[in-house]
Amino acid sequence: MVILPYITSATGINIFWWVIYTNASKPCFQVVVVSDRVYEGLEKDVSGELALALLVNKGYCVEPKITIRNLHRDILKALRTSRARVVLLLGGTGPSPRDITVDIVESVAWRCLPGFGEHFRRVSYEQIGVPALLTRASLCILHDGKIAVVLPGSPNAVSIGIDILSRLVEHLVEEVDRFETPHRTPEHE
């Protein structure tokens, strides 16, 4: 395992980068924290750090974590410039007018898979009850083959979402890349 630290804000996006190469056969992730308060330094990023730790512990390659403002252009720029196969966006899934992450991702997606959000809400409902129904957590495939996953910004939501995602992401990448090859039956855990 190789860990490379890097810090910059020259692009207007605060980045704390630790690229971790652990398993080349698994897709690479980038964690994007969508939060004005974290971006401005008014709150500490707990969920983004948790997401990094969970992904590393599961053996995934993790690209730079970035923190961006809750702005259309910043979310779109993060999606377009990410080099990772899976872009994990944290925040912007609720019903508030400021919760725009899901709307931006869906507007540029090739296809969204509603089963991810449905299962996420079901598992969340078992833990926190009716408030789980207010999330619009989602998983979409972008036109360039990247996978964009949007989760609520709470640590509990991050844990639930990464647990679900880790059980399907390799098969999802295979399916997204498969045009005319035979279908492979996924291994179930």
N, C-alpha and C positions, 0 to 999 in steps of 0.2 A: 504494500500500500504506500502511495506517495501523497503527501499533503503539501500543497503550495499556497501560502497565504498571500493575499493581495488586497490593498485598500485604495480606492479612488473615488472621486466625485467629479471628475473633469467633464463628464457628459451630462451633469445635472441630476444624475441618479446616484444615490449613495450606495456603494457596493462594499460588502465585506465578502471577500472571495476566499473560499478554501476549496480548491479543486481536489477531489479525492478520487483516485483511480483504484478501484478494487476488483472489478470483474467486468472485463470487456464484453462479455456476452449479454450483459444486462443493459437496458437503455440508460442513458444519462439524463439526469433531472436538473432543472434549475428552479429554485424556490424564489418566488416573487412576492414580497410582502406589499400589499396595497393598503397603505394607511397614511393619511395626512399627519396624524399625531406622531407616529413612529418616525416618519420622514423628517419632521421638524424637530425631533429629539425631545418631544414632550412626554412620550411613553417609551418604555423599554420593549424591544422586540422579544417576546417569549415564544410565540408560536413559530416564527421562522427558524429560530434556533432549535426548537424541538423537532421541526420537520427535517432539518439537516441531520440531526442526531439519529432520528429514526431511519432515514434513508441510508445513511452510512452503516448503521448497525445491520441493515438488511442486505448490505453488499453492493449498493448502487453507486455508480459514478455520480458525483454531485458537482455541478458547475457553480459559478458564482451566485451567491444569494444577493438579490438586489431589493432595495426598498424604494418604492415609488409613491408619488402622490396619487390620490384618487381622481385622476384626470384622464379623459378619453385618450389624449395624445400620449400620455406616459404608459398607459396600459397597452395601447397599440404598438408603441415603440418596443416595449419589453417583449411582446409576442414576436414581432418581426426580427428583432436583433438577437434573440436567444439562439445559441448554438446547440442547446440541449434538445433531445428528442421529446422529452416530456417537460412541459412548463407547468409548474404547480403554483397557482396564484392563491394567496391567502387573503381573504377579505373581499367585501363587496357583494355578498350573496343574499343580503336581507331585502326587506321591502322598502327601505328608506330611499328617498330620492337620490341620496349620495351613493347608494349601493349600485354601481354601474358595471362592475367587473363582468358579471355574467352576460349583461347586454352587449358589451363590447366583444367578448369572445364569441358569442352566438352570431354576431353580425359579420364576423370574418370566417366563420367555420364552414367547412365543407359538409360535415355531418355531425350531429350531436347524438349521444347515446343516452336516452333518458333513464335506462335501467340503473346506471351508476347513482344518479341523484335519488331515485326512488329507494334503492337499497340503503343509501346513506341516511335518508330521512327515517327509514324503518328502524335501523340500528340506533340512531340518535333518539328516536321516540322511546325506545326501550330504556334508555338511560336518563333522559331529561323530560320526557312527556311531550305535551302539546306544543311547547315552543319550537320543537324540532321541525314542525310543519312550516315555519316561516322562512326556512332556508331554501335557496335556489341552487344548492351545490350541483355542479354539473361537470360532465366530461364531453369534450368535443374534439373532433379531428379537423385540423386545419388543412387548407388546400396544399400545403407543402409537405404534408405527412406528419407534421408535429402533432403531438397530443397535448391539449390544454385542459387542465383540471382546475376547477375553481372550488375552493373550500372556504367555509367560514373561518374567521380569524382566531377563534378560541382554541386553546391547547387541546381540549377534549375533541373538538371537531377535527383537528389535524391528526390526532391519534387514530380516530375512527376512519377517516378518509384514507390515510396511508395504509392502514391495515387492509382495507378493501382493495385499494389500488395495487398493492403488492401481490395480491392473489390473482390478478388478471392482466397486469401490464405487459408481461412478455408475450402472452398469447395475443393481446390487442395489437402490439407492434407487428407481430407476424401476420396478422390478418390485414392490417393496414398496408403492409408491403406485398401481400400476396395478390397477384393479378390473375395468373392462370395456372398456378401450381396446385397440386392436390392439397386438400384440406387435411391438416394434422389435428388429431384429437388432443386437446389440452390435458395436461396432468392436473389432477385435482388433489388439493391438500386436505 
